[in-house]
């Protein structure tokens, strides 16, 4: 086991704290290097005695020159650099291998809680799972540790220790005949199967517990596999050889270069005392060789050195602790009693002995606890106080959508104004056309007509040549449209920004309002048709008229075309178009008596404008009053002309054309 001396050096401020550990022998540097030091000193004195008593004077002069050369060249070997990196690498591997050793305590705790019950089946499952985990531990260490291998040289020795049963030994021997690989994972497979069986039999009541146990078993397998990897993949051999050769070459050169010889007669070199024992050479040898011995001891932490890990003790400890957790202490705990601080809830002060009173401390302050920020520095630098308004408290689902840019929206209004359409109430509401709702609550999606939000400066856009040309063309179209409409003005400012827009998202409130309006209009139209039917309108209809479908136009909230009015000819035409034939026959006299063009907004059904025009087609034959007339209808799709300059409220010139020469956008009935 690693030599533990932490208890002997508890206070580093005491005088000579490490002196008391210098006298230890087990695991010390003296025990590691005394053999090498003795051999080195023997060689040193042999060479020194040969120089003094076996060489002639001329040979001594030659020896002194060789000594001087070796002494100068030996310092060119970077011993500190080579040894430092090598030993740091070995120490890191040693500590990582120790941390990889699995402890079965966590697995035993999970098993004790996950497989409850005092019956024999549950007890067998708990004990066998932890035994299999420790068996995998022993099989792994049997391959990487000489100490464990000497304790369990064969499978029979593992059976004799109680970690393996005879039937399990036969399974291992059979599997060894199929493949010679290490089978440390086989007990873990058995433990996994036991967990699955406990889940199927209801001993484990949750899949989460099964997952927790399997994760813990997989972690043990990962650690054991990593230990085998560290054992089979060592530090590169060339690195170890370089360090070893560098060290021993250095001290071989020091045998000649560090020889203490008397000065030659008539020598002018500085005086060197004739010392018979090379003190500093011996110390340097102890330091460098001891440094290398550290690497030799730690490169295999599972060997037989004094500082190697006591794996046999760990095996004994693990099997005892695991059985104690899953069996001896299973579902057992002391009696539930009130603690000493039950009434106080949180203790104000805990007792200290006289010897430990000077260790009492309060909570240590942090580095910024006493720092004071000036009042002028505590003011926000990039945040301004928001301006409160009534509309800022309103928000709906439209705030997540991108509105029309003002210039693009005005261009869209001018285009649909030329087609003479009226925007539906639902679309006008969703864009804010009917109500003029401001959108101060959205910073990103605010429009110029709603006002810029506070703190967001307006970005001045530099117009390109293309934008200028588009702006001029739009301006000329707007001027021509105003002259056609008699000076009618469009809403919004004409800002030449040609950005694309996305369709708006209708809100739940708008949808509910539209549905209510549809229901009211439908009920009114049905009542009107019933009243007209009772009044006896049975006149024949020569020509029903024409339905004109045109694009949507955005109108102000004060337009009279936004709603349907009872008693108007346009309302009658609308009823004729949407009601059943039984109800439509009562509306025929009104259609004949209404030669005037009547624009009607058909918002609920998605038709923006309905125009009724009497045609000159031949009249239908007269039918008996008792037989309801069968109306004939021909629907023709007509292409629309975007460039027509007729007004939105006037009669289009295309109504006088025949159906075969009609334009797209109109439907003849």
N, C-alpha and C positions, 0 to 999 in steps of 0.2 A: 504494500500500500504506500501511496505517496507520504513522505515524511511530513507530518504536520507540526509546525512550530509556531503557529500564530498565537497560541496562548502564552508563549514565553516572551513575546514582544508586544504587549498590549499598549505600551506608552512609548511612542517614538521620541518624545522629548526628554526622556531620561538619559543620563550620561552612560554611554557605551551600551546602547540598546541591543545591538547585534553581537556584543562581545560574548554573551552567554551561549550563543548558538555556535560560536567558532570552535568550541570544545567538543561538539558532537562528532561522532565517528560514522554512524550509520547514515548512508546517503551523502556523506561529506565529500569535498574535493580531495581530501587527503586519501580517502579510501579509493578514489578513482584513479589518482595519478601517481601514487607512491611507487608502483611497479615501474612505470615508464620513467619516473624521475631517478630511481635507483639505477636502472640500466643506462640512462643518459650520463649520470655522474661517473659510473664505472668506465664508460668510454672516454669521458673527459680526462679522468686521472690517468688512464692508460696512455693517452697521447702526451699528456704533460710529463709523465715519468720517462717516456721514450725521448722526449726533447732534452730533458735535463741530464739523463745518464747514459743514453744509448747513442747519441749523435755526436759527431765531431764538431769542432768549432765552425768549420766551413759549412757543414750540413745544418748547423743551427742558424747560420746567416740565411741560408736558402729557406729554411722553415719559417723564419721571421718574415721574409718577403711573401711567402704563401699565406701566412697568417694575416698580413696586412691586406692582401688582395681579397681574401674571403670576408674579412671584417667590413670592407668597403662595399662589396657587392651584395651582401646578405640583406641590407636595408632596402634594396630595390624590390623586394617581394611585399605586396600590399596585404599583409596578414590581417589587419583589423577590418579592412573592407571585405575580404573574402569570407572570413569567419562570421562577421556580423550579419550579412544577408542570409547565410546558410542556417545559422542557429535560429534566427527569427522565423524563417520558414518552417523549420522543424518544430519549434515551440507552438506555432499556430496550428499545425496539423495535430499535434498532441492534444491540445485543448479541444479542438473540434471533434476528435474521436471520442474523447470522454463525454462530451455533451450528447453524442449520438447514442450512448448506451440507454436503452429504454427501461423505464421503471413501470411495473404493472399496477401501481397503486391507483392511477386514474381509471384504468380499465376495470379493476376490481370494484371501485366505487360505483361506476356506471352499471355494472352487472348486478350488484347488490340492490340498486334502486330499480333497475329495469326488469328484473325477474323476481318478483316478490313471491312470498309464500314459504311455509315451513315444511311442505310435503317433500317426499323423497325425490320425486322427479325434478322439481325445481332446484333442490340441493345438488343433485347429480349434475345438472346442467351448469350451475354456477361454478362448482369445483373443477369440472372438466375444462371449461373455457379458460380459466386462469392457469390451469396446469398445462394446457396446450400452448398458451402464450409463453410460459417459462420454458417449456420444452424447445420451442423455436429459438429462444434466447440461448439455451445451452448448446444446441446443435450449431448455431452460428459461432459462438465462442470456442467451440471445440475445434474449429478450423483456423481461427486467428490467434488463439492464445495457447502458449506452451503449458501454462499452469493448468488450464482446463483440460487440455488434451491428456496430461498425465493423470488427471483425476478420472476422466471418462475416456479411456482408450478405445473401447468397443461399445456396440449397442447394448450388449449384455450388462455392462457396467451402468448404463443409463437406466436399464430396467431394474437393476438391483437397488438403485437409489430411489426408486418410486416415482420417477418423473415419466416413465414410459411403461406401458403394459406389454405383456407378451404378444398379444394379438397385433398391437401396433408395431412391435419390432419386426414381425413377419411381413407386415406391409412395407416397411422400410427396406428390408432385405430384398423383397420382390421388386420394388421400384429401383433399387440399386442395380439389379440385374438388367433392367431395361435401359438405364442411363446413369452414368457415373456422376452426374452433376450434383451440386449441393441442393438438398431438399429441405432446407430450413423452413420453407413456406408451407410444407404439408400440414403441420399441426395448426397453422393459422387457417387453412382451408377447412379442417375439421371443426374448428371453433366457429367459423362462419356458417357452416351447415347446422350446427347446434342452435345458433341464433335464429336461423330461418325456421327451424323446426319449432322452436319456442313461440315464434310468432304465429305459425299455423295452428298450434294447439291452444293458443290464447293465453299463454303464460306472459307474453309480452303484449301489452294492450295498445301499443302505438307504433306506427311506422317511423315516427321521428326517433323513438328510442332505438329501433333497429338501425337507423341511419347513424345515430351517434356511436353505437357499439362498433359498427363496421368501419366508421372513420377512424376510431381509435385503434382497431386491429390493423388497418392499412397504414397508420402512422408507425406502428411497431414494425411492420414489414419493411417500410421505407428506411427506418433507422438501421435495421439489421442488414439490409442490402447495402447501405452506405458503408457500414463497417467492413464488409467483405471487399467493397471497392477500394477503401483506403489501404487494406492489407495487400491487395493484388497490384495496385497502382501506387508505387512508392515515389519518392523524390528521384528524379532522373539520376541514373548511376554516374553519368559523367560529372554531374555537379558534386556528388560525394567524393569521387576520385580526385577532382581538381582541388578540393579543399584539403583532403588528406595529404596529397602529394605536396601541396604548397606548405603545409605545416611542417612535415618531416624534412623537407628539403631545406627549409629555413633553419631548423635546429641542427641539421647535419653541417650546414655551412657555419653555424655558430660554434660547433665543436672546434673548428680550426680558427675562426676569427675571434673567438672570445677567450683564447688561451692567454693566461697571465704568465709571462716570462720575464726574467730579469733583463734590464737593458744591456745591450752589448757594450763592451769597452770602447770608449771614444765616441759613443753615440751622442748626437746633438738634439735628439727628440726630447720632448717633455718627459719629466720623470713620472713613471708609473710604479706604484708600490707592488712588490712581489707578494700577492695574496694567494694563499694556497687553496682557498674555497671560493668558487665563483658565485657569490651571493645573489647578485642581481640577475645573472643568467639563470640560476635555479628558480628565482621568483618568476621571471618571464616564461620559463618553461611551464611552471605550474599554472599560470594564467592562461596561456594559449592552449596548452594541452587540456586543461580543465574545461575551457570553452568548447573544444571539440568533443570532450567526453559528455558534455551536456547534450549535444546533438546525438551522440551514439546511444545514450540512455533513452531519450525521448522519441527517437525515430520509430520505436516499437513500444507503445505504452502497455501492451499486453504481454510483456516478456517476464523475465525473472529478476529484474533489477530491483533495488530498494525503492525506487520512485515509481515503479510500475503499479498499475491498478490491481487491487486484490479482487479479481473476478470471482473466485470461489466463495469469498465472503458475501459478495453481492448475490450470488445464486442462492445461498442459504437464506439470506435476509428476504429476498423476493418471494420465495415459496412460502415462507412463514407468514409474511405480511399479507399475501394474497389470500391464503386460506383463512386467516383471521378476519379479513374484511368481509368475504363472501359467505362465511359459515359461522364463525364464532360470534361475530358482532352483527349478524344479519337481523334486521328488524328489531334491534335492541338499543335502548337509550336510557339514560337515567330518568328518574321521576321528574316531571315538570313542576318546578317550584318557582316562586317569585324570587328574583334576584335581589341583591342588597340595595340596589338603587330603584326599586319598583315604584315607590312613592315619589321619589325625587325625579324620576324619568331620565334626566340627563345629569350625571354627577358633575358637581362644580369643581371638585378637586380630588385627585387620586392620591393615596398615601405614598410617601417616600420614607425610606429608612435614613438613619443618620449618615450612613456611608454614601448614600446616593442623593442626599439633599443638594449638594452642589451641582448635580446634573440637571436640576429643574430648569426648564427653559420655557419661554413664551414663543408664540408664533413668530418666526423670523420675518423681518420686513423684506419686501422685494425692492428692486432697484428704482422703480418709478413711484413708490408709495408716497414719498415725501416731496415729489416734484409738484410745484404750483404753476398753473397756467395763468397768465395775465388775462385780465378781463377783456382788454382790447384784442387779444389773440384768440379768444374763445368765440368770436363772432364768425358766422358762416361766411365764407368767401365767395361761393358760387351759387348760393341760394337766395332768392328774393322773396319777399312776402307776397303771396298770391292776392290778386284783387277779387274780392267776393262779388258775386252777381247771382241773380235769381236763377239764371239758366245753367249755371255751373253745377247745380245739384241734380240735373236731369241727365240721364244716360240711358241708352237703349242698345239693342243689338246692332244697330247701324254703325256704331262707333268702331267696330272692327273692320269695316269695309272702307275702301278708298273712294271718296266722293269724286264727282266730276270736277276737274279743274275749270275755273271760271271761264276762261277763253274757249275751252273745248265745249263746255256746256252751252254757251251762247251761240257757238257755231252750230251745234246740234239743234238748238231752238230755231235758228234761222232756216235750216234745211227743212224741218218739218212744218214751219209756218208756210212755206211755199206750197206744200201739199194740202194745206187747209185742214189740218187735223187738230183734234183737241185731245190733250193728254188725259188719260184715265185718272180717276180719283185715287186709285191705289198707288199708281206710279208717282203721281204728283205728291202724295203724302210721303212716300218713302224717301223722296229727294228733298222734302221740305218746301215744295213749291206752293202748296195751298196754305200752309200755316206759317211759313217763314221761320222755322225753328232754328235758333242759333246752335252752334256746336262748339261752345267754348270748352266743353269737357274733354275734347280730344286735341292733343298737341300735334299729333302727326297728321290727322285727317281734317283739320279745320280749314274753312274756306274764307276768302276775303270778305264775302258778304256777312259772314258770322263774326268777323273780327279775329285778329291774330291773338293767340293766348299770350298772357303776360310772361315776359322773360324770354320769348323766342323772337329774335330779330328777323325781320323780313330779308330774304335773300334777293338781291337785285340780279335779274337774269339778263345777260348780254345777248341781244337778238342776233341770230345769224342771218345770212342773206336769204335762206329758204324761209325762215320765219317771217321776215319782212315781206316777202312776196305773198305768202299765204295770208298775212294780216291785211295787205292791201286788197287782195281778192275778196276776202271776207268782208272788208269794209265796204267795197263797192256793192257786194250782194246785200249787205244790210241797208245801204242807202236806197237801193232799188226796192227792197221789200218795204221800207218805211213809206216810200212814195206810193206803192200799190195799196197799202193798208191805210193810207190817209194819215200818215204821221204817227202810226202806232209805234210805241217804243218797247223794246225788249228789256227784260230784267237783267241786272248785273252789268258790270263794267267789262268792256272789250279789252281784255288783257291778252296780248298775242302769245299765249303759251300753248303749244300743241302737244299735249301729253295724252297718252291713252288712258282710258278709264275702264273700270270693271263694273258689271251690273250690280245694282244694290241688292242688299238682303232685306226682304220684308220682315218687319218685326211681328211678334205675336199679337200686339195690340192692334196694329194695322190690319192684320188678317181678320181678327175678330170684328173690327169695325166694318170691313168690306162685306163679310158674310151677313152681318145684320142689315146692311144697306141692300144687299141682294134680296134678302127675304122680304123686306118692306116693299121693294119695287115689284117683286113677283106677286105678292098678295094684292097690291093695288091694281096691277094689270089684270089679274083674274077677276077682281070685282068689277072693273070697268067693262070687261068682255061680257060678263053675265048680265049687267044692266043693259048693255046695248042689244044683247040677244033678246031680252024681254020686251024691248021697245019695238021689235019687229022690223029690223033693218034687213031686208032680203033683196036689195037691189043688186043687179048684176054688175060685174066689174069688167070693163073693157080691157084695161091694162093695169096690172098691179103697180109697177114702178121699177125702180132700180136701186139696189143697195150699193153704196160706194164705200169700200174699205180703204182707208188711207192711213199713213203713219201717225204716230202719237205726237201731239203738240203740247208743250207745257204752257198752261194759262195761269193767270193770276187767280187768287182766291175769290175775287169778286165776279167772276164770269157767270153768266146766266145759263151757260150750256153745261154746267157741271151736274145738274140734276134734271130729272124728268118732271114735266108739269102736266097734270091731268087736263083733258079737254083740248089739247093741241093736236094738230094733224100729225106731227112727227111722232107723238106718242101712239097714235092709232097705227101708223105704219110699223112702229116697233112691235106693237102687239100682233099685227098681221104676220110679222116675220117669225115670231118666236112661239105663238100660241098654237094650239091644235086646230085642225080645220073646223071642228064644231064651234069653237069660240071665234074663229076668224071670220065666219060668215056674217056676224053681227057688226063687224067693223067695215064692211064693204062700202056702205054709203059715205062714210067719212073719207075713205080713200078717194072716191069719185069726186067728192066736194072739196078736195084739198089740192088744188093745182099749184099751190105755193110751195116753193122749196123751203123745207124746214130742217135745219141741222139739229140733230139730237145726239147727245153724248150717251154712248152705250157702255158705260164702265163695267157693270157686273159681268157681262159676257165677253169682254175683251175687245169690242168694236168701238173705235174711237168716234166715228161720225157716220150718221145715216142721212142720206139725201134722197128725197122722193121727188120724182119727175114724172108727169103724165106723158105717155107716149102716144103715137098716132097709129098704133096697130089696129087692125079690124076688130070690131067688138065681137064678143062671144055670143052664140045663139041664146035666145031667151029660154029659160027652163021654168018648169012649173014651180010654184011657190012651195008646194008640199015637199018637193025633192030638194034637199040641200045642194047648193052648187058645188061642183068639184073644181077647185082652182087648178089651173095649169101653171107650171113654173119651169123656167129654163134657166139654169145657172151657168154662167159663162165667166171664166177667169180672164181678166183683162190686165195686160202689163201697164204698170204705172209710169208716168213720166216725171222724173225728178226735176227736170229743168223747167216745168210749166210755171208760169208766173201768175196764175190766177189766185185770187184771194182765198183765205180759209173759210170765209162765210159766203162767197159768191157761188154761182152755178158753174161747174166745170164745163168747158166746151165739148168734152168727150161724150156728154150725155146725148147729143144729137146724132152720134154715129150709130151705125148698125152694129149688132153683136158680132158679126164676122169681122168687122174692122175695128173692134174696140181695142182698148189699151189694157195692160195688166194693172191690177189694183182695184177694178170695179167688178161687181157681180150683178148681172141683170136677172131679174125674176119675172 
